[in-house]
Amino acid sequence: MDILRGLKASPDRKSAEGGKILDPSKGKEYHCKIWVEGKQLRMRAYWGMLYGTRTWERVP
């Protein structure tokens, strides 16, 4: 099962956009964008004009 699919690197290579993320608990897909800020990986999922962002910390 693919959780993330269709992401393409942005022209500046600082993010990946245009993909979809699956919420397996609801069985729904959302448009998403991912990028790195320092030691954090951020993912933003969109539902229409609404969005939510999740942040993961790199483990040393």
N, CA, C and O atoms as a DFTB+ gen file, in Angstrom:
240 C
 N C O
     1  1       0.843      -1.169       0.000
     2  2       0.000       0.000       0.000
     3  2       0.896       1.242       0.000
     4  3       1.770       1.386       0.855
     5  1       0.674       2.125      -0.954
     6  2       1.419       3.379      -1.020
     7  2       0.744       4.418      -0.135
     8  3      -0.462       4.645      -0.238
     9  1       1.523       5.042       0.729
    10  2       0.998       6.118       1.572
    11  2       1.179       7.456       0.858
    12  3       0.270       8.286       0.855
    13  1       2.344       7.666       0.258
    14  2       2.635       8.864      -0.538
    15  2       2.819       8.450      -1.983
    16  3       3.437       7.423      -2.261
    17  1       2.283       9.248      -2.919
    18  2       2.507       8.939      -4.333
    19  2       2.431      10.213      -5.161
    20  3       1.757      11.176      -4.795
    21  1       3.138      10.195      -6.286
    22  2       3.042      11.266      -7.261
    23  2       3.795      12.537      -6.945
    24  3       3.635      13.528      -7.658
    25  1       4.617      12.551      -5.897
    26  2       5.350      13.772      -5.562
    27  2       6.447      14.029      -6.586
    28  3       7.138      13.105      -7.016
    29  1       6.600      15.282      -6.968
    30  2       7.642      15.702      -7.909
    31  2       8.475      16.797      -7.256
    32  3       7.938      17.671      -6.576
    33  1       9.787      16.746      -7.465
    34  2      10.666      17.781      -6.910
    35  2      10.322      19.129      -7.522
    36  3      10.077      19.234      -8.724
    37  1      10.306      20.163      -6.679
    38  2      10.053      21.518      -7.171
    39  2      11.271      21.988      -7.965
    40  3      12.350      21.414      -7.821
    41  1      11.121      23.021      -8.800
    42  2      12.257      23.501      -9.599
    43  2      13.475      23.884      -8.757
    44  3      14.609      23.698      -9.198
    45  1      13.255      24.414      -7.556
    46  2      14.390      24.796      -6.708
    47  2      14.933      23.621      -5.882
    48  3      15.907      23.775      -5.145
    49  1      14.299      22.447      -6.008
    50  2      14.712      21.198      -5.345
    51  2      14.656      21.285      -3.818
    52  3      15.310      20.497      -3.134
    53  1      13.885      22.230      -3.277
    54  2      13.781      22.378      -1.825
    55  2      12.521      21.738      -1.256
    56  3      12.346      21.682      -0.038
    57  1      11.646      21.258      -2.129
    58  2      10.412      20.613      -1.677
    59  2       9.949      19.631      -2.740
    60  3      10.499      19.577      -3.840
    61  1       8.942      18.866      -2.400
    62  2       8.294      17.968      -3.359
    63  2       6.803      18.276      -3.303
    64  3       6.217      18.368      -2.224
    65  1       6.197      18.435      -4.477
    66  2       4.807      18.884      -4.552
    67  2       4.029      18.047      -5.553
    68  3       4.595      17.220      -6.268
    69  1       2.731      18.272      -5.593
    70  2       1.881      17.662      -6.610
    71  2       1.514      16.217      -6.365
    72  3       1.022      15.534      -7.262
    73  1       1.751      15.749      -5.152
    74  2       1.436      14.361      -4.855
    75  2       0.201      14.222      -3.995
    76  3      -0.514      15.188      -3.728
    77  1      -0.027      13.001      -3.572
    78  2      -1.161      12.705      -2.704
    79  2      -0.687      11.849      -1.544
    80  3       0.265      11.078      -1.662
    81  1      -1.374      12.004      -0.422
    82  2      -1.106      11.197       0.764
    83  2      -2.397      10.484       1.147
    84  3      -3.487      11.049       1.057
    85  1      -2.256       9.250       1.571
    86  2      -3.400       8.436       1.972
    87  2      -3.544       8.463       3.488
    88  3      -2.565       8.284       4.213
    89  1      -4.751       8.684       3.959
    90  2      -5.084       8.521       5.375
    91  2      -5.717       7.138       5.490
    92  3      -6.907       6.983       5.214
    93  1      -4.934       6.121       5.896
    94  2      -5.455       4.755       5.894
    95  2      -6.624       4.540       6.854
    96  3      -7.452       3.660       6.621
    97  1      -6.707       5.321       7.922
    98  2      -7.810       5.120       8.871
    99  2      -9.150       5.572       8.298
   100  3     -10.197       5.043       8.671
   101  1      -9.119       6.561       7.383
   102  2     -10.353       7.055       6.766
   103  2     -10.523       6.585       5.328
   104  3     -11.608       6.683       4.755
   105  1      -9.423       6.066       4.746
   106  2      -9.476       5.623       3.357
   107  2      -9.562       6.773       2.367
   108  3     -10.024       6.583       1.242
   109  1      -9.122       7.971       2.770
   110  2      -9.191       9.148       1.897
   111  2      -7.801       9.602       1.492
   112  3      -6.825       9.386       2.211
   113  1      -7.725      10.242       0.320
   114  2      -6.480      10.815      -0.171
   115  2      -6.580      12.334      -0.154
   116  3      -7.645      12.913      -0.369
   117  1      -5.431      12.962       0.111
   118  2      -5.352      14.415       0.139
   119  2      -4.140      14.861      -0.669
   120  3      -3.131      14.157      -0.711
   121  1      -4.229      16.023      -1.311
   122  2      -3.073      16.607      -1.983
   123  2      -2.062      16.983      -0.907
   124  3      -2.440      17.344       0.207
   125  1      -0.760      16.896      -1.244
   126  2       0.237      17.195      -0.221
   127  2       1.506      17.801      -0.806
   128  3       1.742      17.786      -2.014
   129  1       2.303      18.329       0.099
   130  2       3.609      18.920      -0.197
   131  2       4.515      18.544       0.968
   132  3       4.067      18.538       2.115
   133  1       5.789      18.228       0.696
   134  2       6.744      17.950       1.765
   135  2       7.993      18.791       1.558
   136  3       8.348      19.123       0.427
   137  1       8.661      19.137       2.664
   138  2       9.903      19.889       2.595
   139  2      10.679      19.695       3.890
   140  3      10.130      19.250       4.897
   141  1      11.972      20.038       3.849
   142  2      12.852      19.909       5.008
   143  2      13.215      21.306       5.489
   144  3      13.556      22.183       4.696
   145  1      13.135      21.499       6.808
   146  2      13.582      22.736       7.451
   147  2      14.547      22.342       8.555
   148  3      14.127      21.871       9.612
   149  1      15.832      22.531       8.317
   150  2      16.827      22.141       9.314
   151  2      16.770      20.651       9.573
   152  3      17.005      19.849       8.669
   153  1      16.455      20.274      10.814
   154  2      16.368      18.860      11.188
   155  2      14.933      18.355      11.197
   156  3      14.647      17.298      11.758
   157  1      14.040      19.101      10.581
   158  2      12.625      18.724      10.572
   159  2      12.138      18.409       9.161
   160  3      12.510      19.072       8.193
   161  1      11.300      17.384       9.069
   162  2      10.587      17.077       7.832
   163  2       9.158      17.552       8.036
   164  3       8.510      17.179       9.014
   165  1       8.665      18.371       7.120
   166  2       7.302      18.894       7.231
   167  2       6.465      18.386       6.067
   168  3       6.937      18.308       4.933
   169  1       5.218      18.041       6.364
   170  2       4.280      17.589       5.350
   171  2       2.994      18.372       5.535
   172  3       2.462      18.465       6.641
   173  1       2.502      18.933       4.441
   174  2       1.242      19.682       4.477
   175  2       0.244      18.978       3.576
   176  3       0.520      18.736       2.401
   177  1      -0.916      18.650       4.127
   178  2      -1.994      18.012       3.367
   179  2      -3.116      19.029       3.177
   180  3      -3.455      19.777       4.094
   181  1      -3.683      19.043       1.972
   182  2      -4.718      20.014       1.615
   183  2      -6.050      19.320       1.374
   184  3      -6.107      18.237       0.790
   185  1      -7.112      19.955       1.829
   186  2      -8.474      19.539       1.550
   187  2      -9.218      20.802       1.170
   188  3      -9.676      21.549       2.035
   189  1      -9.338      21.041      -0.139
   190  2      -9.906      22.301      -0.615
   191  2      -9.011      23.453      -0.201
   192  3      -7.809      23.427      -0.463
   193  1      -9.577      24.459       0.441
   194  2      -8.787      25.605       0.896
   195  2      -8.227      25.396       2.303
   196  3      -7.500      26.251       2.808
   197  1      -8.550      24.290       2.929
   198  2      -8.056      23.986       4.269
   199  2      -6.805      23.127       4.169
   200  3      -6.619      22.397       3.196
   201  1      -5.944      23.219       5.187
   202  2      -4.755      22.374       5.207
   203  2      -4.332      22.108       6.641
   204  3      -4.733      22.806       7.572
   205  1      -3.518      21.087       6.788
   206  2      -2.912      20.756       8.074
   207  2      -1.463      20.391       7.835
   208  3      -1.135      19.780       6.818
   209  1      -0.590      20.761       8.763
   210  2       0.840      20.494       8.622
   211  2       1.308      19.619       9.774
   212  3       0.953      19.858      10.928
   213  1       2.097      18.618       9.458
   214  2       2.704      17.743      10.461
   215  2       4.217      17.907      10.366
   216  3       4.764      18.131       9.286
   217  1       4.888      17.792      11.520
   218  2       6.335      17.949      11.582
   219  2       6.945      16.731      12.259
   220  3       6.459      16.276      13.295
   221  1       8.008      16.210      11.669
   222  2       8.763      15.109      12.253
   223  2      10.182      15.592      12.520
   224  3      10.767      16.295      11.696
   225  1      10.739      15.215      13.679
   226  2      12.102      15.576      14.064
   227  2      13.059      14.454      13.687
   228  3      12.737      13.274      13.828
   229  1      14.239      14.836      13.207
   230  2      15.280      13.849      12.906
   231  2      15.857      13.314      14.215
   232  3      16.165      14.083      15.125
   233  1      15.998      12.009      14.303
   234  2      16.560      11.385      15.500
   235  2      18.076      11.380      15.367
   236  3      18.605      10.993      14.325
   237  1      18.789      11.810      16.425
   238  2      20.270      11.852      16.334
   239  2      20.891      10.474      16.229
   240  3      22.113      10.352      16.147
